[in-house]
Amino acid sequence: MEIDNDYLGSILRDIEDMVEYADIRAGSSRTSSILMKDGNLQEVKCGSASGFRIRVLRNGSWGFAFTDKPSQLAEMALKAIKMAGSLRGDVQVGSGAPSVDKTRVRSSRPPSDVPADEKRELVSDAHHAASVDGVVSTTVSYVDMESSSVFLNSEGSLIEMDETRVALFLNAVASDGSGIQFGHKSCGGTGGFEILEREDIEELGRRAGEKAVRLLRASPPPSGRFDIVTDPELTGVFIHEALGHAAEADLILQGDSILEGKLGERIASEGVTIIDDPTLEGFGSYSYDAEGVRAAETVLVEKGVLTSLLNSRETAFKLGLEPSGNARSAIGDQPIVRMSNTYLKPGDLSFDELIEDIRDGVYLRGSRGGQVDTGKGIFQFNAAESFRIQDGELAEPVKDVSLSGNVLETLKNVDGVGSDFRLGIGFCGKSGQSVPVGDGGPHVRIRNAMVGGT
């Protein structure tokens, strides 16, 4: 799709005297996906989409319109103005310095240049590698996304962006006739097909299959309070779900966050520093958000103290803060506050040092989902795989382990942070929208955590 920036700019100039603020996003995207179940191709899809959306602020209210036909944009602008004019709200975005920029994600092998047979071969390799003895079923999903977009606003911004992402997700199911267990692995990032080429797909698949089989022989979980160690994947999921969402300013303004009114207060132990950074190389990376705000690192928690929040321009104005560049959405959706790459900053302890003084504890690896109540500050996560810790050494595997508790109490009980680091990939849903994100961190030791069975 060819985007005429001059035409989009003329639409803004025609309406600037009728509104307090306006912006336009236009873009096109191309995606492909492959789904393989038990070695059989279930679905191969390719598609493209394009669209134009205009957002106006009038009488303190948003008006929003979307079309896939550029010739209708002027008409859509008037409809958005009429919509906002029929309401009266208290929305303000303040004033922002205009940005004029053009950014592109580096990609040596754009997915659209890679033959479909090569993508299918990658998926098939993952299936075969995961099909170790004891595995009865596998599901492999491949997806790539390429997009080009332009953002203009009434303040003079003109930002063009090209983005590319690839990802591979693998699930293995093992059974011994009396029960089943699962192994999950994923890889990918922001960039081209070369990201997956650098991965050892055979090892990735084998580890997923072997994990599922190993869990069949694992013991039932202990229940009660234990000193625990979480691996980078579970650390990242906890930070994203339990702290990251609570730090989203729209939830705070809705009264649905345990962090409301706690800026500047200690909410975690001194070893805890939590960062959201779209400039970090990860699945949730971007250069500008959906409001044209330059992406930047946001330190949410520094040495245990809540120092900042994730903001859009609207929430930042209401809270007297600066926009953090965390308004995200697809072209056709209203931007809302979202995370990017969110992680716990590594410390200086080795894994052996983290477990050496634990007499009776549990090592939790990976995540099988869970739930969080951001308003009450309580959570429950299920670990993918776990091991007992006995006298400073890893002991027998245990299965179906859950971790639950109060978010702030758990953060204050972190007393050891590992020196390693890994960032995972995934998609985060909120208000019916989904965006790519990264989450991770190091191994972390938490004292007196509540552990039980799922």
C-alpha positions in Angstrom: 0.0 0.0 0.0 1.3 3.4 -1.0 0.8 6.0 1.7 0.6 9.6 0.6 2.0 11.6 3.5 1.1 14.9 1.9 -2.5 13.8 1.6 -2.7 12.8 5.3 -1.1 16.1 6.3 -3.8 18.0 4.3 -6.5 16.2 6.2 -5.0 17.3 9.5 -4.7 20.9 8.3 -8.3 21.0 7.2 -9.6 20.1 10.7 -7.0 21.6 13.0 -9.1 24.7 13.8 -12.0 22.4 14.8 -10.2 20.3 17.4 -7.9 20.5 20.4 -5.6 17.8 19.0 -5.7 15.2 16.2 -3.5 12.4 14.9 -3.6 9.9 12.0 -2.1 6.5 11.8 -1.9 4.6 8.5 -0.3 1.3 7.7 -0.1 -2.0 6.0 0.9 -5.4 7.3 1.7 -8.8 6.0 1.6 -12.0 8.1 2.0 -15.7 7.6 1.5 -18.5 9.9 1.9 -22.3 10.0 0.2 -24.7 12.4 1.4 -28.3 12.6 -0.3 -30.9 14.8 1.4 -34.3 15.3 3.5 -33.8 12.1 0.5 -32.9 10.0 0.0 -29.5 8.6 -3.3 -28.1 10.0 -3.2 -24.6 8.7 -1.0 -22.5 6.5 -2.2 -18.9 6.2 -0.9 -15.7 4.5 -2.6 -12.4 4.6 -2.3 -8.7 4.3 -4.3 -5.8 5.7 -4.2 -2.0 5.5 -6.0 0.8 7.2 -6.3 4.5 8.1 -7.4 5.8 11.5 -8.0 9.3 12.7 -8.3 10.3 16.3 -9.5 13.7 17.4 -9.8 15.4 20.8 -12.7 17.9 21.1 -14.6 19.1 24.2 -12.3 16.9 26.3 -13.5 13.8 24.5 -12.0 11.4 21.9 -13.5 10.8 18.5 -12.2 7.8 16.7 -12.8 6.6 13.1 -11.2 3.9 10.9 -11.4 3.0 7.2 -9.5 0.8 4.8 -10.1 3.3 2.0 -7.9 6.4 1.9 -10.5 8.3 -0.1 -12.9 8.1 2.8 -10.5 9.6 5.4 -11.8 13.1 5.1 -15.3 11.9 5.7 -14.1 9.8 8.6 -12.4 12.8 10.1 -15.7 14.8 10.1 -17.5 11.8 11.7 -14.8 11.6 14.5 -15.2 15.3 15.1 -19.0 15.0 15.3 -18.7 12.0 17.7 -16.3 13.9 20.1 -18.4 17.0 19.9 -21.5 15.2 21.1 -19.7 14.4 24.4 -18.1 16.5 27.1 -15.2 15.0 29.0 -12.0 15.9 30.8 -9.3 14.4 28.6 -6.2 16.5 27.9 -2.9 15.4 26.4 -0.8 18.4 27.2 1.6 19.7 24.5 4.3 17.5 23.0 7.4 18.3 20.9 6.9 17.1 17.3 9.1 14.3 16.1 10.1 13.7 12.4 11.8 10.4 12.0 12.0 7.2 9.9 12.9 3.9 11.6 13.4 0.4 10.3 14.0 -2.9 12.1 17.2 -4.5 10.8 16.5 -7.8 9.0 18.9 -9.7 6.8 16.2 -12.2 5.8 12.7 -10.6 5.6 10.1 -13.3 6.2 8.4 -12.4 2.9 11.6 -13.4 1.1 11.8 -16.8 2.7 10.2 -19.7 0.7 7.2 -21.3 2.3 8.9 -24.7 2.1 11.7 -23.4 4.3 9.3 -22.3 6.9 7.5 -25.6 6.9 10.8 -27.4 7.2 11.6 -25.4 10.3 8.2 -26.4 11.8 8.7 -30.0 10.9 12.2 -30.1 12.4 10.7 -28.8 15.7 8.0 -31.5 15.6 10.5 -34.4 15.0 12.9 -33.1 17.6 10.2 -33.0 20.3 8.9 -36.5 19.4 11.1 -38.4 21.9 10.0 -41.6 23.5 6.9 -41.0 25.6 5.6 -38.0 23.7 2.2 -38.7 22.2 1.4 -35.4 20.6 3.1 -32.2 19.5 1.8 -28.8 18.3 4.1 -26.4 16.5 3.1 -22.9 15.6 5.1 -20.4 13.4 4.2 -16.8 12.8 5.9 -13.8 11.1 4.7 -10.2 10.8 6.0 -7.4 8.6 4.4 -3.9 8.8 4.9 -0.4 7.6 3.2 2.6 9.2 3.1 6.3 9.3 2.0 8.6 12.2 1.2 12.3 11.9 -0.3 14.7 14.4 -1.5 18.2 14.6 1.6 19.2 16.5 3.8 18.5 13.4 5.0 14.9 14.0 5.7 12.7 11.0 7.1 9.3 11.9 7.5 6.4 9.5 8.2 2.9 10.8 9.0 -0.5 9.4 8.8 -3.5 11.8 9.4 -7.2 11.5 8.8 -10.0 14.0 9.1 -13.8 13.9 8.2 -16.5 16.5 8.0 -20.2 16.9 6.0 -21.9 19.7 6.2 -25.6 20.5 4.1 -27.8 22.9 4.8 -31.5 23.5 2.4 -33.8 25.4 3.7 -37.0 27.1 1.5 -39.8 28.5 2.2 -43.0 30.4 -1.4 -44.2 30.1 -2.4 -42.9 33.5 -1.7 -39.2 33.1 -0.4 -36.5 30.8 2.2 -33.8 31.1 3.3 -30.9 28.9 6.5 -29.3 27.7 6.6 -25.9 26.2 9.4 -23.9 24.4 9.4 -20.8 22.2 11.8 -18.6 20.4 11.8 -15.5 18.2 12.2 -11.7 18.4 12.1 -8.4 16.5 13.8 -9.0 13.2 13.8 -11.4 10.3 13.9 -15.1 9.7 17.6 -15.0 10.6 16.5 -15.0 14.3 15.1 -18.5 14.0 18.0 -19.7 11.9 20.4 -18.8 14.8 18.4 -21.0 17.1 19.2 -24.7 17.7 15.7 -26.0 16.8 16.6 -29.6 17.4 17.7 -28.9 20.9 14.7 -26.7 21.5 12.3 -29.4 20.5 14.1 -32.1 22.3 14.1 -30.2 25.6 10.4 -29.6 25.3 9.7 -33.3 24.7 12.1 -34.5 27.4 10.5 -32.1 29.9 7.1 -33.5 29.3 8.4 -37.1 29.7 10.4 -36.2 32.9 7.3 -34.7 34.5 5.4 -38.0 34.2 7.8 -39.5 36.8 7.7 -36.4 39.1 6.3 -36.6 42.6 3.2 -34.6 43.8 4.1 -31.1 45.0 4.6 -30.1 48.6 2.2 -27.6 50.2 3.0 -24.8 52.6 5.5 -22.0 52.9 8.9 -22.6 51.5 12.0 -20.8 50.3 11.9 -20.9 46.6 13.9 -20.1 43.5 12.2 -19.1 40.2 13.9 -19.4 36.8 14.1 -16.4 34.4 10.9 -17.5 32.6 8.8 -17.6 35.7 10.5 -14.5 37.1 9.4 -12.7 33.9 5.9 -13.9 34.0 5.5 -12.8 37.6 7.0 -9.4 36.9 4.8 -8.9 33.9 1.5 -10.1 35.3 1.8 -9.2 39.0 3.7 -5.9 38.8 3.7 -4.7 35.2 -0.1 -4.6 34.8 -0.5 -2.9 38.2 2.0 -0.2 37.0 -0.2 0.6 34.0 -1.6 4.1 34.7 -5.0 3.5 33.2 -5.6 0.8 35.8 -4.4 3.1 38.5 -6.8 5.8 37.4 -9.6 3.2 37.3 -8.9 2.3 41.0 -7.9 -1.2 39.9 -4.2 -1.3 41.0 -2.5 -2.2 44.3 0.1 0.5 43.4 -2.4 3.4 43.5 -0.9 6.2 45.7 2.4 4.4 46.2 4.8 6.4 44.0 8.0 7.0 46.0 7.2 4.2 48.5 9.1 1.0 49.1 7.2 -1.9 47.6 10.0 -4.5 47.3 13.3 -5.5 48.7 16.4 -3.5 47.9 17.6 -6.1 45.4 14.5 -5.6 43.2 14.8 -3.2 40.2 12.1 -3.6 37.5 12.4 -2.0 34.1 10.1 -1.7 31.0 12.2 -1.0 27.9 10.9 -1.0 24.3 14.4 -0.1 23.1 15.8 -3.4 24.4 16.1 -6.1 21.7 13.1 -8.3 22.4 9.7 -9.3 21.1 8.1 -6.2 22.5 10.5 -3.7 20.9 9.5 -0.6 19.0 10.9 2.9 18.4 7.7 5.0 18.8 4.4 4.2 20.4 1.0 4.6 18.9 0.9 8.2 19.9 4.2 9.1 18.4 6.1 9.2 21.7 9.7 8.1 21.5 10.3 4.8 23.1 12.5 4.9 26.2 13.5 2.9 29.2 11.2 3.3 32.2 12.5 2.2 35.6 9.3 1.2 37.4 11.0 0.0 40.6 14.5 1.1 41.6 16.1 -0.8 44.5 12.7 -1.6 45.9 11.1 1.8 45.5 8.3 2.5 43.1 9.7 5.3 40.9 7.5 5.5 37.9 4.5 4.2 36.0 3.6 3.3 32.4 1.7 6.1 30.8 0.0 7.3 27.6 -0.2 11.0 26.9 -3.7 11.1 28.5 -2.9 9.3 31.7 0.4 11.2 32.1 -1.4 14.5 32.0 -4.0 13.3 34.6 -1.3 12.1 37.0 1.1 15.0 36.4 3.8 12.7 34.9 5.6 12.5 31.6 4.4 10.2 28.8 6.5 7.0 28.9 5.9 5.9 25.3 3.6 3.0 26.4 0.5 3.7 24.4 0.1 0.7 22.0 -2.4 -0.7 19.7 -3.0 -2.0 16.2 -3.8 0.6 13.5 -7.6 0.1 13.9 -7.7 0.2 17.7 -7.7 3.0 20.3 -4.2 3.2 21.9 -4.1 2.1 25.5 -1.4 1.7 28.1 0.6 -1.5 27.5 4.0 -3.0 28.5 6.8 -3.6 26.1 9.9 -5.6 27.3 9.5 -5.9 31.1 12.1 -7.5 33.3 13.7 -7.7 36.7 17.3 -6.4 36.5 20.0 -9.1 37.2 22.0 -9.0 40.4 25.4 -10.7 41.2 24.6 -14.2 42.6 25.2 -17.5 40.8 22.5 -20.2 40.8 24.6 -22.3 43.3 24.8 -19.3 45.7 21.0 -18.8 45.5 20.3 -22.4 46.6 23.2 -23.1 48.8 21.6 -22.2 52.2 18.1 -23.5 51.4 17.5 -26.5 53.6 14.1 -27.4 52.3 12.7 -25.5 49.3 11.5 -25.7 45.8 13.0 -24.6 42.4 10.2 -23.5 40.0 10.9 -23.4 36.2 8.7 -22.1 33.5 5.1 -21.1 33.5 1.8 -22.8 32.7 -0.3 -19.7 33.2 -2.2 -18.3 36.2 -4.2 -15.3 37.3 -3.7 -12.0 39.0 -6.1 -9.5 40.7 -4.3 -6.2 40.2 -6.7 -4.3 42.5 -6.3 -6.7 45.4 -2.7 -7.5 44.7 -3.0 -11.3 44.8 -1.8 -13.8 42.3 -1.5 -17.5 41.5 0.8 -19.0 38.9 1.5 -22.6 37.9 5.1 -23.6 37.3 5.8 -25.8 34.2 8.4 -27.9 36.1 9.8 -27.9 39.6 12.4 -29.6 41.8 12.8 -30.0 45.5 15.8 -28.3 47.1 17.4 -30.3 49.9 20.3 -29.0 51.9 21.5 -26.6 49.1 21.2 -29.2 46.3 18.6 -29.9 43.7 16.7 -33.1 44.5 13.8 -35.0 43.0 11.4 -33.4 40.4 7.9 -32.5 41.5 4.9 -31.7 39.2 1.9 -29.4 39.1 3.3 -26.8 41.5 1.6 -23.5 42.1 2.9 -20.3 43.6 0.4 -17.9 45.1 0.4 -14.9 47.5 0.3 -11.2 47.8 2.3 -9.2 45.2 3.9 -6.7 47.5 4.6 -9.2 50.2 6.3 -11.5 47.7 8.4 -8.7 46.2 9.6 -7.7 49.7 10.6 -11.4 50.3 13.0 -11.4 47.4 16.4 -11.7 49.0 18.6 -13.0 46.2 18.9 -12.0 42.6 20.9 -14.0 40.1 23.5 -12.7 37.6 22.0 -14.5 34.6 19.3 -13.1 32.3 16.8 -14.3 29.7 14.0 -12.5 28.0 11.0 -14.6 26.8 8.5 -13.9 24.1 4.7 -13.8 24.0 1.5 -11.9 23.3 -0.3 -9.9 26.0 -4.1 -9.3 25.9 -5.9 -6.4 27.4 -9.3 -4.8 26.6 -9.7 -7.1 23.6 -6.4 -6.1 22.1 -3.2 -8.1 21.8 0.4 -6.9 21.4 3.8 -8.6 21.3 5.8 -8.4 24.5 8.9 -9.6 26.1 9.3 -10.5 29.8 12.1 -12.0 31.8 14.9 -11.6 34.3 17.4 -13.8 36.2 16.9 -16.6 38.7 15.4 -15.1 41.9 15.2 -16.4 45.5 12.1 -15.7 47.5 11.8 -16.5 51.1 8.6 -17.9 52.8 6.6 -18.2 49.6 3.2 -20.1 49.5 3.5 -23.3 47.4 0.8 -25.8 46.6 -0.6 -28.1 44.0 -2.5 -26.9 40.9 
